[in-house]
Amino acid sequence: MGLGISLVRFKNMKLRYAILCAVALVSCAPVETSSTVPSSARSDAEADPVAYSNRLKAADTTLLCSTYRSPGTTGLAKQMIEAELAVRGVNQCSAVNIGTETASQVGVARYSRSGTETGVSGQDYDCGDFNSGASAQRFFLALGGPSSDPHNLDGDGDGLACEWGTQVRRIASYTPPPAPRAVATPVVSTPRSTGGRTCYTGPRGGTYTITSGGNRNYSGC
């Protein structure tokens, strides 16, 4: 008997919850937008790098930095995010340089490359087709890098395409320019006349008159 009453109460609770959602005119399920990179999608970098790369392109820079600095973000996802940030000209997240770990891997062969890999369909890309190392790295990772390199963009096998190694080293050692120093506005004195003479105030506060020879006379006022 008690179990039957509990089931009725449970069904009534579910019904009230459904009615509440309908009255509020909102969905009680989470909504995912294309401009976000939610934590549940971080593993998508490995599962579907092309789709993940497209999501990064649609996300705003603040969200990219937040995901990049999150401890739960995978290594591949971080590499893809830092390439996307570099394409946008972003060198830091929360005043901390990006790419420091990647910069330490430059020139360290970690992936076997036996010449140009086969299986390239459509246009065959090389480093000259990209306007920066970051854009080459973004393309390289979206197509399965660093484990796969069908366009042979990572000739030395360090997992960094084209000139991305050189660029990421510059980013990792980036120093922001100093803030411009405030320039004091010079005080312009207003001449005053006294006893038929015009007195001027010098930059250090002293007063003077101009002699007929064009010199300053500090005892004339």
RAQUI-V922931 format. One record per residue. N is the residue number from 1. RES is the residue in one letter. SS is DSSP state (@ for helix, = for strand, . for the rest). OMEGA is omega in radians with two decimals (none if undefined). D_FIRST is the distance of its C-alpha to the first C-alpha in Angstrom with 2 decimals. Layout:
BEGIN
<<N:RES:SS:OMEGA:D_FIRST> <N:RES:SS:OMEGA:D_FIRST>>
END
This chain:
BEGIN
<<1:M:.:-3.14:0.00> <2:G:@:3.13:3.81> <3:L:@:3.13:5.45> <4:G:@:3.12:5.18> <5:I:@:3.14:6.48> <6:S:@:3.12:8.78> <7:L:@:3.12:10.15> <8:V:@:3.13:10.95> <9:R:@:3.12:12.66> <10:F:@:3.12:14.45> <11:K:@:3.13:15.74> <12:N:@:3.10:16.89> <13:M:@:3.11:18.69> <14:K:@:3.14:20.44> <15:L:@:3.12:21.45> <16:R:@:3.12:22.89> <17:Y:@:3.12:24.73> <18:A:@:3.14:26.25> <19:I:@:3.12:27.34> <20:L:@:3.12:28.89> <21:C:@:-3.12:30.88> <22:A:@:-3.13:32.09> <23:V:@:-3.13:33.16> <24:A:@:3.13:34.99> <25:L:.:3.08:36.80> <26:V:.:3.07:36.58> <27:S:.:3.13:35.08> <28:C:.:3.10:32.48> <29:A:.:3.13:33.89> <30:P:.:-3.13:37.07> <31:V:.:-3.12:40.30> <32:E:.:3.13:43.18> <33:T:.:-3.08:46.75> <34:S:.:-3.10:49.82> <35:S:.:-3.13:51.64> <36:T:.:3.06:49.34> <37:V:.:-3.08:49.05> <38:P:.:-3.08:45.44> <39:S:@:-3.12:44.70> <40:S:@:-3.09:42.62> <41:A:@:-3.07:45.79> <42:R:.:3.11:48.07> <43:S:.:3.11:47.63> <44:D:@:3.11:48.85> <45:A:@:3.11:52.35> <46:E:@:-3.05:52.14> <47:A:@:-3.10:50.04> <48:D:.:-3.06:52.04> <49:P:@:3.13:55.02> <50:V:@:3.13:56.47> <51:A:@:-3.13:53.36> <52:Y:@:3.11:53.03> <53:S:@:3.11:56.70> <54:N:@:3.11:56.27> <55:R:@:3.10:53.38> <56:L:@:3.13:55.61> <57:K:@:-3.10:58.35> <58:A:@:-3.08:56.02> <59:A:.:3.10:54.68> <60:D:.:-3.02:56.49> <61:T:@:-3.14:58.45> <62:T:@:3.14:56.27> <63:L:@:3.10:53.21> <64:L:@:3.14:55.33> <65:C:@:3.14:56.50> <66:S:@:3.13:53.02> <67:T:@:-3.14:51.79> <68:Y:@:-3.08:55.01> <69:R:@:-3.12:54.59> <70:S:.:3.13:50.90> <71:P:.:-3.11:50.40> <72:G:.:-3.11:47.89> <73:T:.:-3.10:50.49> <74:T:.:-3.12:51.83> <75:G:@:3.13:55.53> <76:L:@:3.12:56.19> <77:A:@:3.12:54.41> <78:K:@:3.12:56.57> <79:Q:@:3.14:59.69> <80:M:@:-3.14:58.83> <81:I:@:-3.11:58.09> <82:E:@:3.06:61.32> <83:A:@:3.11:63.33> <84:E:@:3.11:61.79> <85:L:@:-3.13:62.57> <86:A:@:3.06:66.12> <87:V:@:3.14:66.66> <88:R:.:-3.13:65.90> <89:G:.:-3.13:68.38> <90:V:.:-3.14:65.79> <91:N:.:-3.05:66.93> <92:Q:=:2.96:64.47> <93:C:=:-3.10:60.85> <94:S:.:3.08:60.45> <95:A:.:3.10:64.10> <96:V:=:-3.11:63.53> <97:N:=:3.04:65.45> <98:I:.:3.00:63.56> <99:G:.:-3.11:64.61> <100:T:@:3.13:65.69> <101:E:@:3.13:63.85> <102:T:@:-3.12:65.05> <103:A:@:3.14:68.61> <104:S:.:-3.11:68.65> <105:Q:.:-3.10:68.09> <106:V:.:3.10:71.11> <107:G:.:3.13:73.40> <108:V:.:-3.08:71.11> <109:A:.:3.14:70.79> <110:R:.:-3.09:67.19> <111:Y:.:-3.11:66.89> <112:S:.:3.11:69.06> <113:R:.:-3.14:71.09> <114:S:.:-3.12:73.28> <115:G:.:3.13:75.20> <116:T:.:-3.13:73.79> <117:E:.:-3.14:70.46> <118:T:.:3.07:70.08> <119:G:.:3.10:67.54> <120:V:.:3.10:68.59> <121:S:.:-3.12:67.95> <122:G:.:-3.08:69.64> <123:Q:.:3.07:71.77> <124:D:.:-3.07:72.70> <125:Y:.:2.97:72.55> <126:D:.:-3.02:74.69> <127:C:@:3.14:74.99> <128:G:@:3.14:77.50> <129:D:@:-3.09:74.90> <130:F:.:-3.09:73.03> <131:N:.:3.09:74.28> <132:S:.:3.07:72.85> <133:G:@:3.14:71.47> <134:A:@:3.14:68.10> <135:S:@:3.07:67.84> <136:A:@:3.13:68.88> <137:Q:@:3.11:66.21> <138:R:@:3.11:63.53> <139:F:@:-3.11:64.56> <140:F:@:-3.12:64.87> <141:L:@:3.14:61.34> <142:A:@:-3.13:59.80> <143:L:.:3.04:61.37> <144:G:.:3.08:59.92> <145:G:.:0.04:62.15> <146:P:.:-3.10:62.85> <147:S:.:3.13:61.90> <148:S:.:-3.11:63.43> <149:D:.:-3.06:66.70> <150:P:.:-3.13:67.72> <151:H:.:3.10:70.32> <152:N:.:3.12:71.86> <153:L:.:-3.13:71.43> <154:D:.:-3.02:70.87> <155:G:.:-3.09:74.04> <156:D:.:3.02:73.85> <157:G:.:3.11:70.20> <158:D:.:3.11:69.06> <159:G:.:-3.10:66.23> <160:L:.:-3.04:68.09> <161:A:.:2.98:69.65> <162:C:.:-3.10:73.20> <163:E:.:-3.14:74.24> <164:W:@:3.12:70.75> <165:G:@:3.12:71.64> <166:T:@:-3.12:74.59> <167:Q:@:-3.09:72.67> <168:V:@:3.05:69.65> <169:R:@:3.09:72.04> <170:R:@:-3.13:73.56> <171:I:@:-3.11:70.14> <172:A:@:3.14:69.05> <173:S:.:-3.09:72.21> <174:Y:.:3.05:72.14> <175:T:.:-3.12:73.41> <176:P:.:3.13:72.86> <177:P:.:3.13:76.09> <178:P:.:3.11:76.84> <179:A:.:-3.14:76.14> <180:P:.:3.13:79.30> <181:R:.:3.12:81.26> <182:A:.:3.13:81.82> <183:V:.:-3.13:85.46> <184:A:.:3.11:87.00> <185:T:.:-3.12:88.53> <186:P:.:3.12:92.24> <187:V:.:3.13:93.44> <188:V:.:-3.10:96.07> <189:S:.:3.09:98.48> <190:T:.:-3.13:100.15> <191:P:.:3.05:103.89> <192:R:=:-3.12:105.39> <193:S:=:3.08:108.99> <194:T:=:3.13:110.85> <195:G:.:3.13:114.57> <196:G:.:3.12:115.21> <197:R:=:3.10:113.47> <198:T:=:3.14:110.14> <199:C:=:3.10:107.84> <200:Y:=:3.08:105.10> <201:T:=:-3.13:102.21> <202:G:.:-3.10:101.86> <203:P:.:3.13:98.60> <204:R:.:3.07:98.84> <205:G:.:3.14:99.52> <206:G:.:3.13:103.31> <207:T:=:-3.10:105.45> <208:Y:=:3.01:108.55> <209:T:=:3.11:111.08> <210:I:=:3.13:112.61> <211:T:.:3.13:116.32> <212:S:.:3.12:118.81> <213:G:.:3.11:118.68> <214:G:.:3.13:114.92> <215:N:.:3.10:113.99> <216:R:=:3.10:111.47> <217:N:=:-3.05:112.95> <218:Y:.:3.13:110.40> <219:S:.:-3.07:112.82> <220:G:.:-3.10:113.49> <221:C:.:none:110.52>>
END
